[in-house]
Amino acid sequence: MSIMRFTSSIAAAILLFSAGIVVLKPLGSKAGTVDTFSLIVSGPDAKANIAALGSYDVSFDGGAAWIGKIKQESSAEPLLLYGNDRLAFKQSFLKNPNSYQNLYVVPHVTAPLGFSVPHSFPPPGVQATGFGFSKEGALEMDGENKFIACPSTNAANPHPGSYQIWWNGNGVPQGAGCLTDIQLVKAS
């Protein structure tokens, strides 16, 4: 049994390494452990709009990160991340088989946060490393907090009262009603 467990651990490590998946130990973790954490939204824009949002929790639905009333939809699940410099989303509630997806941004483009196809590399031309937290606890990419939250523009599935999390790489979309003064922080 112990030989099989040892072999399985080596096989899993080789598989993760060959797939380019690197899981880094978050700061403050015990050696050999990886913390899983969820995010909440904070900041003046979030606090001013809490009545409309209904929740500070960050959720995952339809391949995207969201805040707001989407949390009440049956297809939404908590956005559970793990890692440090590279973050991955661990699907655990609604998807079968359970999987992970790497979080990424397109550095000089304003667009929704991206998540890789399950169990795969992020697409070419994106940035999947450089995530960290400021002294104040806000999620950053290469030391910058350029996260914004914009209402859904999907006419087929509008998610009223919900805002999708975007990376502001090239200016806020004009007239879109985005919340720009937000921080994504670890939930306590």
Secondary structure as GFF3:
##gff-version 3
##sequence-region A 1 188
A	DSSP	alpha_helix	2	18	.	.	.	ID=ss1
A	DSSP	beta_strand	36	42	.	.	.	ID=ss2
A	DSSP	alpha_helix	44	48	.	.	.	ID=ss3
A	DSSP	alpha_helix	50	53	.	.	.	ID=ss4
A	DSSP	beta_strand	58	61	.	.	.	ID=ss5
A	DSSP	beta_strand	64	68	.	.	.	ID=ss6
A	DSSP	three_ten_helix	69	72	.	.	.	ID=ss7
A	DSSP	beta_strand	77	78	.	.	.	ID=ss8
A	DSSP	beta_strand	80	83	.	.	.	ID=ss9
A	DSSP	beta_strand	87	91	.	.	.	ID=ss10
A	DSSP	beta_strand	99	104	.	.	.	ID=ss11
A	DSSP	beta_strand	110	112	.	.	.	ID=ss12
A	DSSP	beta_strand	114	115	.	.	.	ID=ss13
A	DSSP	beta_strand	131	133	.	.	.	ID=ss14
A	DSSP	beta_strand	139	141	.	.	.	ID=ss15
A	DSSP	beta_strand	147	151	.	.	.	ID=ss16
A	DSSP	beta_strand	162	168	.	.	.	ID=ss17
A	DSSP	beta_strand	183	186	.	.	.	ID=ss18
###
